[in-house]
Amino acid sequence: MPREHYALEEQIIAERNLEQAFFIIVSGEVSVLKGDRLISTLGNSDCFGEMGYLAKARGTATIVSRTEGSLIKINATLMEKTSTGCQLHFSKH
């Protein structure tokens, strides 16, 4: 799977933007912000953006990198290349 690298304090998702992908953290940490308030910190193997991706809704939080790291970005094109079983499993969860 293709990986995307990000720098320290790089904004990955902006609150209220429509994102057509979700992300899995391969390495590093990100902050989840609602306005200027820190909601959570995510790290290796965590994912974000999946609710907006599935619901095709605008983001409810901003995601900013706390460290340098890498992500797997999964969009509709990549998801279509997976098996039907994988797609169903993902949609179920």
C-alpha positions in Angstrom: 0.0 0.0 0.0 1.3 3.5 -0.8 2.4 5.6 2.2 2.2 9.3 2.6 4.8 11.0 4.7 4.0 14.1 6.8 6.1 16.7 8.6 5.9 18.0 12.2 2.8 20.1 12.8 1.4 19.4 9.3 -2.4 19.7 9.0 -3.7 16.4 7.5 -7.5 17.0 7.7 -9.2 20.3 8.3 -12.4 20.5 10.4 -15.5 21.0 8.2 -13.8 19.9 5.0 -15.1 17.1 3.0 -12.4 14.3 2.9 -12.7 11.5 0.4 -10.3 9.2 2.3 -9.5 7.8 5.6 -6.0 7.2 7.1 -4.1 4.6 9.1 -1.1 5.7 11.0 2.0 3.6 10.2 4.4 5.7 12.3 4.2 8.9 14.3 1.5 10.6 16.3 -1.3 13.1 15.4 -3.5 15.4 17.5 -7.2 15.5 17.1 -8.5 19.0 17.6 -12.0 20.4 17.9 -11.5 24.2 17.3 -8.4 24.9 19.4 -9.1 22.2 22.0 -7.1 18.9 22.0 -9.6 16.0 21.9 -7.2 13.1 21.6 -3.8 11.9 20.5 -3.5 8.9 18.0 -0.5 6.8 17.2 0.7 3.7 15.4 -2.1 1.5 13.9 -4.8 4.0 14.9 -7.1 5.3 12.1 -9.0 8.5 11.5 -11.3 10.0 8.9 -13.3 6.8 8.5 -16.6 8.2 9.7 -16.5 11.1 7.2 -15.4 8.7 4.5 -18.2 6.3 5.1 -20.9 8.9 5.6 -19.5 11.3 3.0 -19.8 14.0 5.6 -17.7 17.0 6.5 -14.9 16.5 9.0 -15.8 17.0 12.7 -12.2 17.6 13.8 -8.8 18.9 12.6 -5.9 16.4 12.5 -2.4 17.8 12.9 0.8 15.8 13.1 2.6 15.8 16.5 5.7 14.2 15.0 7.0 13.3 11.6 5.5 10.1 10.4 3.7 8.1 7.7 0.2 7.2 6.9 -1.7 4.9 4.6 -4.4 6.9 2.8 -7.3 4.8 1.7 -9.7 6.4 -0.8 -12.6 5.0 -2.9 -10.3 4.0 -5.8 -8.0 2.0 -3.5 -11.0 0.4 -1.7 -12.5 -0.7 -5.0 -9.4 -2.7 -5.7 -9.9 -4.8 -2.5 -11.9 -8.0 -2.4 -15.7 -7.9 -1.9 -15.1 -9.6 1.5 -12.7 -6.9 2.6 -15.1 -4.2 1.5 -18.0 -5.8 3.4 -15.9 -6.3 6.5 -14.8 -2.7 6.5 -18.4 -1.4 6.0 -19.7 -3.7 8.8 -17.2 -2.3 11.3 
